[in-house]
Structures are given as C-alpha cells and as structure tokens.
Amino acid sequence: MADNSWKRNLFVLWVGTFLVSMAYTVSIPFMSIFLQDDLGVQNHLELWTGVVFAITFLAAALIAPFWGSMADKYGRKPMMLRAGICLSIAYFLYFIVQNPYELILVRIIEGLLAGYIPSAIALVATNTPEKHVGYALGIISTSGAAASVIGPLVGGSVSYLIGTRETFLLAGVMVLIAFVIAWVWVKEPSFVKTEAKRSSVLNDLKEALANRTLVSALFIVFITSTSIMILEPLLTIYVLKLGSSQSSASLHAGIIFSAVGVATLIAAPRWGKLGSKLGYEKVLFIGLIGGGIGNFLQILFHDLIGFGTLRFVYGLFFAAVFPALNAFIATHTEPGFRSRAFSLNQSANQMGLLLGPLIGGFLATQLSIPVVFAINGSLLLLVAVLLKLPKFSFQPRASTAKEMSK
C-alpha cells in the first residue's frame, strides 16, 4: 500500500460515513412522528416505535457474521458498496410506504442488506499502517458525532417545514452520494482475493472467546448500545410531554439530539488524549459513571431548556465510551482477525440496538419515561462497577500480550 493512500481512503470514508450517519439522524429519530402523522398509528405508539426500531437491528445482528466472512473472502470495499446501494434503496422505500406493516418489511430488508459503516471501519482498520490504526479509527468515529450534530437539525427542519416523509427522500440521496464517492475513490490495494474456505462463525467465536479483553469490550459494547436505544425512540415523545407543540416537536427533538453530538465533538478528542495518559480503562470508567449519573439527573428537569442542557452535559461524559472500546478492539486483536473482530463487534452493537427499543418501548407503556431514565442510569453504573472486577478487566493475559508483541 502506498504511504499516503490510507490517508485518501480515510478522508473519503470519513465523508461517506458522515453522509450515511447523517442520513440516519436526518430521518430515523422522527420515526414516532412518522408513524403517528403519516401512517395513522394512534394507539400504543411507544410500543410500535420500539418494534420498528428493533426489527432492523435483529436482522442486522443475525446477518453480520455472514457479511463479515464474505468481506474476508471478497474484500471490504465490495461489501461496503453493496450495503450502500441497498441502504439507499431502503430509504427511498420508506418514502413510499403507506402503512406500518410495509414499514416493518422495509426495516427488515434494510437490516439484512445494509452495513456501510461497519464495512468502512473494517476497511480503515485493515488497510491503515499499524502505527496509525488508533489515530485513523479515532478520526473515522468523529464522522458519526458530526452527523449527530447536523443531522437532527436538518431533519427536524425538513420535517417541520415540508414533512416527515420527505426526510427519507433526503436520506436516500445522501446514502447514494456516499455509495458513489466510495465506488470512485476508495482503494483496497492490500486485499488479495483468496479461494480458501471462509472461517465459520463458530470458529470466529471460539477465537474471540480466547481473548478476554475482546470479550469484555464486546460485552460493554452490547450494554452501552442497549442503554442508548432504550431512550432514543422515547426522546421525541418525551419532548411532547415537556410541553412542545405537535407541530414543533420534531424541531425541538432535533435540537436536543444535536446537543449530545456537539458535546461528543468537543469532548471526544480530549478524552482520547487523557486516555493515552491515564489509560483507556479509567477513561471508560469515568464515561460510564458520568453517563449513568446524567441519566438520573434528567428526572429533575421538566422543561425543554433544562432537559437539553443536561443532555449536553451527559454527552460530554458519554463521549469517552465508544472511542475507548474501538481502541481496545483494534489494538487487542491480531491484524488477521481484526475484520472478523469488528464483525463480532457489529453483532454485539446490533443486539444492543435491538433490545434497547423493545425494552424502552415496553417500559414506557408500564412506567413513566423519567423512571426509564433512572433504570437506564442504573444500567450504566452497573457496567462501571463490573469494569472494576477482575473478570471484566481490560488488561490482557500475559500470553496474549506476548502474542501481540510478536
């Protein structure tokens, strides 16, 4: 691989993942409004929203190991292009669905065929020189944070001014652009197609289980993803309960979603520098503690400004979590297993994204949303405590450390 070609790939993939992430934040957070206003769902809105969110993640979690093994055989770029065009089509289908059952069908199709961002991350991890892997993964992760700032504001504005359905059309165009730029400019010169039999999912799991650090990271990825998605489908509904009018709910929700993204852009680079000094395990612990306490404190605020401000503070702490986890997965797995490790990471993430909306939707029908905040905060604090136990320590065994140093 040419010395600087990885930098070009990183730049192009950053733009692509930014567009794909923004497509999500432009449209999906307003799914509850779409269900209610466009598809006619009036009863059990919280539960319908949870199911619509979760079904895609279930499909994606089940299929991710297959696409990961196909990427090992045919390359990350072909898998990324396949995912990009399929995701773009899915967004265009959202634009034309007429009832919630058609919406669920399209969500299933999306889950089975999408996966642009995981493929992009795997490509960066496997085609960047070893000494620059951590830096490159840190840079690529900021694309999602940047999208989370701009996307909800754009989506909220489009939904407010034109209509929620039109946000899906905009999202489809964004993903189509991401597909085109990856097709034209991304190169994968280090990949050599092999006719060797692809590794089975069972063998991948066995190899992963032998790496305690990787298992611990995957467990925390699952828990933190669950934590995020317990609340995300409920935030727009909660904005309505805090006094926002029906017509401006999407705009207010977009601003509040963006608050966490702004906090992530500000704090994530600083957490990265601090992690290199204190250790990523300590930074992760601080992020989980701050996120847990932040969820508890949200119970005390009953106005939009106070709630939005606290979400921003929560984001300052929670920004430490996923960069630390990605760094562990990248640095504590051998290069030959790294793409499969990220595939398992995707499955853990998708399982959390699956369970979170279902749990959140169910709890919201039985309890008040502020109580769900408290339960979510308890979950993050519990993970922080578990992190301190030897069983979940991120310190690798001596034998693993020796193997990695070879």
C-alpha positions as CSV (number, residue, x, y, z in Angstrom):
1,M,0.0,0.0,0.0
2,A,1.3,3.4,-0.9
3,D,2.5,5.5,2.0
4,N,-0.3,8.1,1.8
5,S,-3.1,6.2,0.1
6,W,-4.5,5.3,3.5
7,K,-5.0,9.0,4.2
8,R,-7.0,9.4,1.0
9,N,-9.1,6.4,2.0
10,L,-9.6,7.8,5.4
11,F,-10.8,11.2,4.1
12,V,-13.2,9.6,1.5
13,L,-14.5,7.1,4.0
14,W,-15.0,9.9,6.6
15,V,-17.2,11.8,4.1
16,G,-19.1,8.6,3.3
17,T,-19.7,7.6,6.9
18,F,-20.7,11.1,7.7
19,L,-23.3,11.1,4.9
20,V,-24.6,7.7,5.9
21,S,-24.7,8.7,9.6
22,M,-26.4,12.0,8.7
23,A,-29.0,10.1,6.7
24,Y,-29.9,8.2,9.8
25,T,-30.0,11.2,12.1
26,V,-32.0,13.2,9.5
27,S,-34.8,10.7,9.4
28,I,-34.9,7.8,11.8
29,P,-35.2,9.8,15.2
30,F,-38.5,11.1,13.9
31,M,-39.9,7.7,13.3
32,S,-42.6,8.0,16.0
33,I,-43.9,11.2,14.4
34,F,-44.0,9.4,11.0
35,L,-45.9,6.5,12.5
36,Q,-48.4,8.8,14.1
37,D,-48.9,11.5,11.5
38,D,-48.3,9.7,8.2
39,L,-49.1,6.0,8.9
40,G,-52.0,6.5,11.3
41,V,-50.7,4.8,14.4
42,Q,-52.7,6.3,17.3
43,N,-52.6,3.5,19.9
44,H,-49.5,2.1,21.6
45,L,-47.2,4.5,19.8
46,E,-44.3,3.8,22.1
47,L,-44.5,0.0,21.5
48,W,-44.9,0.4,17.7
49,T,-41.8,2.7,17.7
50,G,-39.8,0.2,19.7
51,V,-40.7,-2.6,17.3
52,V,-39.9,-0.6,14.2
53,F,-36.5,0.4,15.6
54,A,-35.7,-3.1,16.9
55,I,-36.6,-5.3,13.8
56,T,-33.8,-3.8,11.7
57,F,-31.2,-4.4,14.4
58,L,-32.4,-8.0,14.8
59,A,-32.0,-8.7,11.1
60,A,-28.6,-7.0,11.1
61,A,-27.3,-8.8,14.1
62,L,-28.1,-12.2,12.7
63,I,-26.6,-11.5,9.2
64,A,-23.5,-9.5,10.3
65,P,-21.1,-12.6,10.8
66,F,-22.0,-13.8,7.3
67,W,-21.2,-10.4,5.7
68,G,-18.0,-10.2,7.7
69,S,-16.8,-13.6,6.4
70,M,-17.8,-12.5,2.9
71,A,-15.7,-9.4,3.4
72,D,-12.7,-11.6,4.3
73,K,-13.1,-13.5,1.0
74,Y,-14.1,-10.8,-1.4
75,G,-12.9,-7.5,0.2
76,R,-14.4,-4.8,2.4
77,K,-15.0,-2.4,-0.5
78,P,-17.4,-4.7,-2.4
79,M,-19.4,-5.3,0.8
80,M,-19.5,-1.6,1.5
81,L,-20.7,-0.8,-2.0
82,R,-23.4,-3.5,-1.7
83,A,-24.5,-2.1,1.6
84,G,-24.5,1.5,0.3
85,I,-26.8,0.9,-2.7
86,C,-29.2,-1.3,-0.7
87,L,-29.4,1.2,2.1
88,S,-30.2,4.0,-0.4
89,I,-33.0,1.9,-1.9
90,A,-34.4,1.2,1.6
91,Y,-34.7,5.0,2.4
92,F,-36.5,5.6,-0.9
93,L,-38.9,2.7,0.0
94,Y,-39.5,4.4,3.4
95,F,-40.7,7.4,1.4
96,I,-43.4,5.5,-0.4
97,V,-44.7,3.1,2.4
98,Q,-48.4,3.5,3.2
99,N,-48.9,1.6,6.5
100,P,-46.8,0.4,9.5
101,Y,-46.7,-3.2,8.2
102,E,-45.0,-2.1,5.0
103,L,-42.6,0.0,7.1
104,I,-41.6,-3.1,9.2
105,L,-41.0,-5.1,6.0
106,V,-38.6,-2.4,4.6
107,R,-36.9,-2.2,8.0
108,I,-36.2,-6.0,7.8
109,I,-34.8,-5.7,4.3
110,E,-32.6,-2.8,5.4
111,G,-31.2,-4.8,8.3
112,L,-30.4,-7.8,6.1
113,L,-28.6,-5.9,3.4
114,A,-27.2,-2.7,5.0
115,G,-23.8,-2.3,6.8
116,Y,-22.0,0.5,5.1
117,I,-20.4,2.0,8.2
118,P,-19.1,-1.3,9.7
119,S,-17.6,-2.2,6.4
120,A,-15.9,1.3,6.2
121,I,-14.5,0.9,9.7
122,A,-13.2,-2.6,8.9
123,L,-11.6,-1.2,5.7
124,V,-9.8,1.5,7.7
125,A,-8.7,-0.9,10.4
126,T,-7.2,-3.4,7.9
127,N,-5.7,-1.0,5.3
128,T,-4.1,1.5,7.6
129,P,-0.5,1.1,8.8
130,E,-0.4,-0.4,12.2
131,K,1.1,2.6,13.9
132,H,-1.7,4.8,12.6
133,V,-4.7,2.5,13.2
134,G,-5.7,4.1,16.5
135,Y,-5.5,7.6,15.0
136,A,-7.5,6.6,11.9
137,L,-10.2,4.9,13.9
138,G,-10.5,7.9,16.2
139,I,-10.9,10.2,13.1
140,I,-13.5,8.0,11.5
141,S,-15.5,7.9,14.7
142,T,-15.9,11.7,14.6
143,S,-18.0,11.4,11.4
144,G,-20.9,10.0,13.4
145,A,-20.6,12.7,16.0
146,A,-20.5,15.4,13.4
147,A,-23.6,13.9,11.7
148,S,-25.4,13.7,15.1
149,V,-24.9,17.5,15.4
150,I,-26.1,18.5,11.9
151,G,-28.5,15.6,11.0
152,P,-31.2,16.2,13.7
153,L,-31.2,19.9,13.0
154,V,-31.6,19.3,9.2
155,G,-34.1,16.5,9.7
156,G,-36.1,18.5,12.3
157,S,-36.2,21.5,10.0
158,V,-37.2,19.4,6.9
159,S,-39.9,17.6,9.0
160,Y,-41.2,20.8,10.3
161,L,-41.2,22.8,7.1
162,I,-42.0,20.1,4.5
163,G,-43.0,16.9,6.2
164,T,-41.5,13.9,8.0
165,R,-41.9,11.6,4.9
166,E,-39.6,13.9,2.9
167,T,-36.7,13.3,5.4
168,F,-36.4,9.7,4.0
169,L,-36.1,11.0,0.5
170,L,-33.3,13.3,1.6
171,A,-31.6,10.4,3.5
172,G,-31.7,8.2,0.4
173,V,-29.9,10.8,-1.7
174,M,-27.2,11.2,1.0
175,V,-26.5,7.5,1.0
176,L,-26.5,7.4,-2.8
177,I,-23.8,10.1,-2.8
178,A,-21.8,8.1,-0.2
179,F,-22.0,5.0,-2.5
180,V,-20.7,6.9,-5.5
181,I,-17.7,8.5,-3.8
182,A,-16.7,5.2,-2.3
183,W,-17.0,3.5,-5.7
184,V,-14.9,6.1,-7.4
185,W,-12.2,7.0,-4.9
186,V,-11.8,4.3,-2.3
187,K,-9.0,1.8,-3.0
188,E,-8.3,-1.5,-1.2
189,P,-4.8,-2.4,-2.5
190,S,-3.8,-4.6,0.4
191,F,-6.6,-7.1,-0.1
192,V,-5.8,-10.2,-2.0
193,K,-8.7,-12.4,-3.0
194,T,-8.3,-16.0,-1.8
195,E,-10.1,-19.2,-2.6
196,A,-9.6,-20.5,0.8
197,K,-12.6,-21.7,2.7
198,R,-14.0,-18.8,4.7
199,S,-13.9,-19.1,8.5
200,S,-17.1,-20.4,10.2
201,V,-18.9,-18.2,12.7
202,L,-18.4,-20.9,15.3
203,N,-14.6,-20.8,14.8
204,D,-14.6,-17.0,15.0
205,L,-16.5,-17.1,18.3
206,K,-14.0,-19.6,19.7
207,E,-11.1,-17.5,18.7
208,A,-12.8,-14.4,20.2
209,L,-13.6,-16.1,23.4
210,A,-9.9,-16.9,23.9
211,N,-9.2,-13.1,24.0
212,R,-10.6,-11.9,27.4
213,T,-10.0,-8.3,26.5
214,L,-12.1,-8.6,23.3
215,V,-14.9,-10.4,25.1
216,S,-15.0,-7.7,27.8
217,A,-15.1,-5.0,25.1
218,L,-17.9,-6.7,23.2
219,F,-19.9,-7.1,26.4
220,I,-19.7,-3.4,27.2
221,V,-20.5,-2.5,23.5
222,F,-23.7,-4.5,23.9
223,I,-24.7,-2.9,27.2
224,T,-23.9,0.7,26.1
225,S,-25.7,0.2,22.8
226,T,-28.7,-1.1,24.7
227,S,-28.6,1.9,27.0
228,I,-28.6,4.4,24.2
229,M,-31.5,2.8,22.3
230,I,-33.7,2.4,25.5
231,L,-34.0,6.1,25.4
232,E,-33.6,7.3,21.8
233,P,-37.0,6.2,20.5
234,L,-38.6,7.8,23.5
235,L,-36.9,11.2,23.4
236,T,-39.3,12.7,20.8
237,I,-42.3,11.5,22.7
238,Y,-40.8,13.0,25.9
239,V,-40.3,16.3,24.2
240,L,-44.0,16.4,23.6
241,K,-44.6,15.7,27.3
242,L,-42.3,18.5,28.3
243,G,-44.6,21.0,26.5
244,S,-43.6,21.1,22.9
245,S,-46.4,21.6,20.4
246,Q,-47.2,18.8,18.0
247,S,-46.1,21.0,15.0
248,S,-42.7,21.9,16.5
249,A,-41.9,18.6,18.3
250,S,-39.5,17.3,15.5
251,L,-37.6,20.6,15.6
252,H,-37.2,20.7,19.3
253,A,-36.3,17.0,19.4
254,G,-33.7,17.6,16.7
255,I,-32.0,20.3,18.8
256,I,-31.9,18.1,21.8
257,F,-30.5,15.2,19.7
258,S,-27.8,17.6,18.4
259,A,-26.8,18.6,21.9
260,V,-25.2,15.2,22.6
261,G,-23.4,15.4,19.2
262,V,-22.0,18.8,20.0
263,A,-20.8,17.5,23.3
264,T,-19.2,14.5,21.6
265,L,-17.3,16.7,19.1
266,I,-16.0,18.8,22.0
267,A,-15.1,16.1,24.4
268,A,-14.0,13.0,22.4
269,P,-10.6,14.3,21.3
270,R,-9.8,15.4,24.9
271,W,-10.9,12.0,26.2
272,G,-8.5,10.4,23.7
273,K,-5.6,12.5,24.9
274,L,-6.5,11.8,28.5
275,G,-6.8,8.1,27.8
276,S,-3.2,7.9,26.5
277,K,-2.1,9.3,29.8
278,L,-4.4,7.7,32.4
279,G,-5.3,4.5,30.4
280,Y,-8.4,3.9,28.4
281,E,-9.9,1.7,31.1
282,K,-10.0,4.6,33.5
283,V,-11.4,6.9,30.9
284,L,-14.1,4.4,30.1
285,F,-15.0,4.1,33.8
286,I,-15.4,7.9,34.1
287,G,-17.5,8.0,30.9
288,L,-19.9,5.3,32.2
289,I,-20.2,6.9,35.7
290,G,-20.9,10.3,34.1
291,G,-23.4,8.8,31.7
292,G,-25.2,6.9,34.5
293,I,-25.4,10.0,36.8
294,G,-26.5,12.1,33.8
295,N,-29.5,9.8,33.2
296,F,-30.5,10.0,36.8
297,L,-30.4,13.8,36.8
298,Q,-32.7,14.1,33.8
299,I,-35.5,13.1,36.1
300,L,-35.2,16.5,37.8
301,F,-35.8,18.7,34.7
302,H,-39.3,19.3,33.4
303,D,-38.7,21.9,30.8
304,L,-37.1,21.8,27.3
305,I,-34.1,24.1,28.1
306,G,-33.1,22.3,31.2
307,F,-33.5,18.9,29.6
308,G,-31.5,19.9,26.6
309,T,-28.7,21.3,28.7
310,L,-28.4,18.2,30.8
311,R,-28.3,16.0,27.6
312,F,-25.4,18.1,26.6
313,V,-23.6,17.5,29.9
314,Y,-24.4,13.8,29.6
315,G,-22.8,13.8,26.1
316,L,-19.6,15.3,27.5
317,F,-19.0,12.2,29.7
318,F,-20.5,9.6,27.4
319,A,-18.2,10.7,24.6
320,A,-15.4,8.7,26.3
321,V,-17.1,5.3,26.0
322,F,-17.1,4.2,22.3
323,P,-13.7,5.6,21.3
324,A,-12.1,3.7,24.1
325,L,-13.9,0.5,23.1
326,N,-12.9,0.8,19.5
327,A,-9.3,1.4,20.5
328,F,-9.3,-1.8,22.6
329,I,-10.8,-3.9,19.7
330,A,-8.2,-2.5,17.3
331,T,-5.2,-2.9,19.5
332,H,-6.0,-6.2,21.3
333,T,-6.7,-8.3,18.2
334,E,-4.3,-9.5,15.6
335,P,-4.5,-7.9,12.1
336,G,-5.5,-11.2,10.6
337,F,-8.6,-11.4,12.9
338,R,-9.4,-7.8,13.0
339,S,-12.1,-7.6,10.3
340,R,-13.9,-10.6,12.0
341,A,-13.5,-8.9,15.4
342,F,-15.2,-5.8,14.0
343,S,-17.9,-8.1,12.6
344,L,-18.5,-9.5,16.1
345,N,-18.4,-6.0,17.4
346,Q,-21.2,-5.1,14.9
347,S,-23.3,-8.1,16.1
348,A,-22.8,-7.0,19.7
349,N,-23.8,-3.5,18.8
350,Q,-26.8,-4.6,16.8
351,M,-28.1,-6.8,19.6
352,G,-28.0,-3.9,21.9
353,L,-29.7,-1.7,19.3
354,L,-32.3,-4.5,19.0
355,L,-33.1,-4.9,22.7
356,G,-32.9,-1.3,23.6
357,P,-36.0,-0.1,21.7
358,L,-38.0,-3.1,22.8
359,I,-37.1,-2.6,26.5
360,G,-37.7,1.1,26.2
361,G,-41.0,0.8,24.4
362,F,-42.2,-1.8,26.9
363,L,-41.1,0.1,30.0
364,A,-42.6,3.3,28.7
365,T,-46.0,1.6,28.4
366,Q,-45.8,0.4,32.0
367,L,-43.8,3.2,33.7
368,S,-43.3,6.9,33.1
369,I,-40.4,8.0,30.9
370,P,-38.4,9.6,33.8
371,V,-38.4,6.2,35.5
372,V,-37.0,4.7,32.3
373,F,-34.2,7.3,32.6
374,A,-33.5,6.1,36.2
375,I,-33.4,2.4,35.1
376,N,-31.0,3.3,32.2
377,G,-28.7,5.2,34.6
378,S,-28.6,2.2,36.9
379,L,-27.6,0.0,33.9
380,L,-24.6,2.2,33.1
381,L,-23.5,2.5,36.7
382,L,-23.7,-1.3,37.0
383,V,-21.4,-1.7,34.0
384,A,-18.9,0.7,35.5
385,V,-18.8,-1.4,38.7
386,L,-18.4,-4.6,36.7
387,L,-15.5,-3.0,34.8
388,K,-13.6,-2.9,38.1
389,L,-14.0,-6.6,38.7
390,P,-11.0,-8.8,37.6
391,K,-13.4,-11.0,35.4
392,F,-14.1,-8.0,33.2
393,S,-10.7,-6.3,33.3
394,F,-9.3,-5.0,30.0
395,Q,-5.8,-6.0,31.0
396,P,-4.8,-8.8,28.6
397,R,-3.4,-12.1,29.9
398,A,0.4,-12.3,29.8
399,S,0.3,-14.9,27.0
400,T,-2.0,-12.7,24.9
401,A,0.3,-9.7,25.4
402,K,3.3,-11.7,24.3
403,E,1.5,-12.9,21.1
404,M,0.5,-9.3,20.3
405,S,4.1,-8.1,20.6
406,K,5.4,-10.6,18.0
